[in-house]
Amino acid sequence: MAPHTILYCIETIGRGGTEKQLVGLVNRLDRDRFRPLLCTLRPSGEYLAEVDCPCLELNTSRLMSPGGFAAMRRLARHVSDEGVALVQTFFQDPTLLALPAARRAGAPVRMASFRDLGFWRTPFQVFLMRRAYPLATGFMANSEAVKRHACRVDHLDPSRVKVVYNGVDTNEYRFVEHLESDAAIGIVGNLNRRVKRTDLFLRAAARVHARHPEVVFHVVGDGELRAEYEALAVELGIADCTVFAGRIEDVSSYLGKLAVGVMCSDSEGFSNAVLEYMLRGCAVVATSVGGNLEIVRDGETGLLIPPGNVLALTSAMNRLVEEKKTRLMLTLRAREAVESQFDWDRCVAEHQEHYAQELRRAGIV
């Protein structure tokens, strides 16, 4: 039997968490069962070369425009010409464009993906998305928290939403025992969204610095808010002990410097950075929001704190600086948990089984 053709539609291929997950999935699909295609709404640059499948670049900037409607027609023709059996979308604009195109082309399986808790949504965006979702035959989410949120906000039947956790290459992240006397503490994430709360990290860092002046703090990532956060570090008196590393290509190597990894977002669907911390031997401090609760077991594989609480974050960071045995215990258990629950083999197998199930339900043998 010929492999079933799957088309994935996303805004662009970059270094974001969802993009990296999609590239990892596409490159690992069983080509005897599935033939992947990619569609991007906007140019991707050099990162596109990492995707091992053909790509249709629509290069459209506005959906509600003549160019946007032309792109929808072009995608519908592509889906029809390629015999696409399943279309899966990621993010708002690809969903608004690809679901109607896929239905028009007669693709029997059409799935929209939920990857966060919708912190970015405006009432108008909720209005648009709720009108697109009836065109989908099913949905996927990357955590139970994301599924619950989507079902509550968009009034979806939970039986139509499949949860598949992110995958991570456990072999790429060698475990490091951080037994040095001076613990480095870092946060990894883009500096484009305030929801990541890099400001909270810096305010807690200033309090830790007052007690442990030897600690160096690392901010890994880049974006339009970087200058604001650098100014805040100066204002807080920690500029000399804070490294703004920018965007790092080899995050795994950089994490080898960190004894503690922080994820203090106000909202989090499912954090790749937390998985990477846990594999690399960085003791985790994470806010008790969204998918973090499904990765981190408080006091066993990391420390959970309330969101937006600078005192709780400071306390957790101080504890992990001072209690080396606790730090090591947490990191050893965390590594074991990630290896057993979030490896790529499991992630790909669950995707492929769900695809096969949905295709059978649609009458595709």
N, C-alpha and C positions, 0 to 999 in steps of 0.2 A: 504494500500500500504506500502511495506517495505521502510524504510528510504534509501535515496541515500548515498552511501559511498564516502566520500571525503578524499583524502590523501594530507596532507601538507608536503612539503619537505623544510628543512632548514639546515644550517650547524650544529648548535648545539643549545641546550636550555640553555641560561645563563640569565644574568640580563640586557642585552641590551634592548633598546626601542622596536625594532621590535620583539624580542623574547617574551617580556612581553605582547605585543599586541597579538601575536599569541596564547599564553597560555590563555589569557583572552577570546579570541574568541572561542577557542576550548572548554573551560570549560562552555561556556554559550550557545552553539548551542542547538537548539531544537532537542532532540534525537528522537522525533517522525518523524522528517523530514530528519535529516542528521545523519550519522554515521561517526564520524571523526577517522582518522588514522594519525599517525605521522611518518615521516622518517627523520632521522638525518644522516648527512655524517660523523660526528665526535662525540666522547663521550661527554656526557652532565654533568655527575656527579649528585650530589644530586638534582639539580633543575628539573631534569626530572620527579621526583616524583610528582611535582605540576601539571603535565599535565594529565587530566582525559580521556586518551584514550590509546590504544595499540601503541607501538612504535617499528619500525624497525630501528636498529642502524647499519649502513653500515660500519662504522669505516674505511673509506678510506681517505687517506691524499692527494693523487695525482690523478686527473682525467685522465690525459694522461699517463696511465701506465697500465700494465696488471691487477693490482688490481682495478683500476678505471673502466675498461671495464667489469670486473667481477661484480663489484658493480652495474653497469648499467643493466646487465642481471638479476641480483638478484632482483633489484627493479622492472623490467618489469614483472618478474614472480609473484612477490608479488601483483602488480597492477591487473594482470589477475586473480590470485587465489582469491583475495578479492572482485572481481567485482567492482573495483573502477570506479565511473562514472565521477569524477572530480578531477583533480590534480592541486594544486596551489603551486607555488614555491616562495622562498624568497632568495635573494642574488644571486651572480654570479654562484658559483659552483653548488648549487642545481638546478639552472635553466639549466645549461649546461648538467647536468646529468639526471634530471628528465623529462625534456620535450621529449628528444628522447626515454627514457624508456616508458613514458606514451603513446606516439604515437605508439611505437612498440607493446605495450600491448593492444592497441585499446581503451584507455580511450577517450570518446567522447569530453570531455571538458578539456582543458589544459590552465591554466592561469599563467602568470608570473606577479610578483608584483614589482612595483617601489616604493621605500621608501625614496629616497634622490635625490640630484641633480647631482649624478655621479661624485663628486669631486675626487673620488679614481681611476677613469678609466684611463688606458693607451691606446694608439692607438691599441695595440694588443688585449686588453680586449674589446674595442669597436668592433673590427673585429670579435671576437668570439661571442659576444652577438648578433650582427646583423645576424649571421648565425643561431642562436638558435631561435630567435623570430618568424620566419616563421612557426615553429612547434607549436606555441601557437594558440589557437582559440580566445583568448582575453587577456586583461591585466587589472590590478587594480593599482591605485595610491592612496596615502594617502593625497594628496592635489592637488589643481588646478595647483600650481606652478610646482609640480613634473610631473604632466601630460603634461603640456606645454613643459617642458624640454625634456621629453622622446619622445614626438612626433616630436620635432624639431631635436633632435640629432639622433634619430633612424628611422626617416622618417615613423612614424606610423600614421595610420588613427585615428584621435581623437575620432571617433565614436566607436572605439574598446577598448577605455580605460575608465574604470569606476572609478570615484573618490568616495572613502568612507573614511571619516575622522577617525582618531584614537578614541578609546573609553577610558573613564576614570571612575573609580568608585567614583562618587561624594560623596557617604556616607563615604568613607574611609578618606576623607580629611576635617576635621572640620575647619571651618573658624575661624581665630584668628585676632582680632583687635590689631595691634601693635601700641600702643599709648605711649610706653616708650620713655624716653628722648634720650637714646642712641640706635640708629638704627644699627642693624646688617645687613650686606650685604653679599649675598652669590652667588655662581655659582655652578650648578650641572651638571656634565657631566664626561665622561671618560677622562682620561689623556693619551690616546694613540694616539690621532689625533690632529695635530696642527691647523686644521681647526676650532676647538672649541675655539681657541684664549684665552685660560686661561692666556697667557702672557699679552694680552691686558687688561684683567680684573685686573691683578696685577699692571700694570703700571698706570691704572686709580685709583686703590686703593691707590697707593702712593701719587697721587695728592690730593685725597680726604682726606687722613690722614693728610696732611699738613694743611688743613683747619679745619678738624674735627678729632682731635687725639683720641676722645673717641670712634670712630666707630671701630667695630671688623669685620674682613672679613673672610669668610668661603669658602674653596674650598672643595666641596663634590665630591668624585670620586677618582679613582686610575688608575694607568697605568704606562707605561715605562717612561713617561715624568715627573713623579712626582718629582724626585730628581732635575731635571733641574729647575722646577718651584719653588721648595723650595729654591734653590740657588738664583734664581732671587729675591725672597722675601727678602732674606738677603741683596743682592746687593742694593735693593731699600729702605732698612731701615724699612721694615714693618714686619719683621719676628715675632716681639713680639705681633703684633696685627692681625696676620693672622693664622687661624686654618686650617691645612690640615687634614680634617676629615677622608680621605680614603673612602673606599667603605662602604656604610651604608645600612644595611638590611631594617631598618624601616625609609625610606626617609620621609614619612609623618610626623612622630614625629620630625625629625630633622628640617624640614621646619618651624615648630612652633617657632623656634628661630630667623627666618629671617624676617626682615621688608621689605627688598628689594631682589628680585631675578633677576639675570642677565643672559641673553643668548646672548653672543656677537660673535657667530659663523660667519665665512665668508660665510658659506653655510649651509642651513638648509632645510630639506624636510618638516618635520612637527614635532615639538618638544613636546614630552611628558612632559618634565621638565617645559615648559611654562604653560601647562594646570595645572600641579600640583602646581606651584607658585600661579596661579590665584585662585585656589580652596582654598588654605591654607591661603590666606590673605597676600601674599608677593606681594608688588607692583613690576610690571614687567618693566625691561628695556631690550629691544631686538633689534637686528639689523634688518634693513628693507630688509631682504632677504627671498626668498623662501616662505615656508608656514607660517612664522612669520606674514606676512602681512594679512593672512587669519584668524589669531587668535587675534592679538592685533590691536585695533583701537587707533591710536595715540591720546593721550590726553583724551581718554575716558576709555579704559580698560588697559592702560599701556603707556609707552613712547617708540617710535621707534627712532633709531639713524642710521646713515650711517655705513656700515661695515668698520672695520679697522681704525676708527677715535677715538683716545684716548681722544681728547678734548671733543668731543660730549658725549662720555661715562662718562667722569668725570663730565661734566655739569649736565647730567641727574641724576647721583648718588647723587651729591651735592643737587640738587633740591629736591629729595625725602627724603633726610636726614632732610632738613630744612623746608619743607612744609608738615606738618603732615596732614593737612586737605586735601591737594591734594592726599597724599598717601592713605588716607582712602577712598576718593571718587573713586579713580582708583580701589582699591581692591574690593569695594562693587559691582561696575559695572562689574568687571572682573568675579567675582564669579557667578553672575547672567548669564552672557554670556556663560560660560562653562556649567553650569547646563542645559541651554536651547538648546545647540548645540552639545555637545560632550559627552553625557552620554553613557554608555554601551548599554542600551536598543536600542537606535537609531542605534548605530554602528552594533550591531548584526542583527537587523531587516534589515538594508540595505544590509549587506552581504548575508543574507538568501534569500532576494528577488532577488538579482542579480544572485545568484547561481541557483535559480529556473528558472529564465528567460533564462540563458545560457543552462540549461539542456533541457528546452522546445525547444529552438532553435536547439539543437542537436538531437531532436526527442525523447528525454527521457521523458516519461510521469510520 
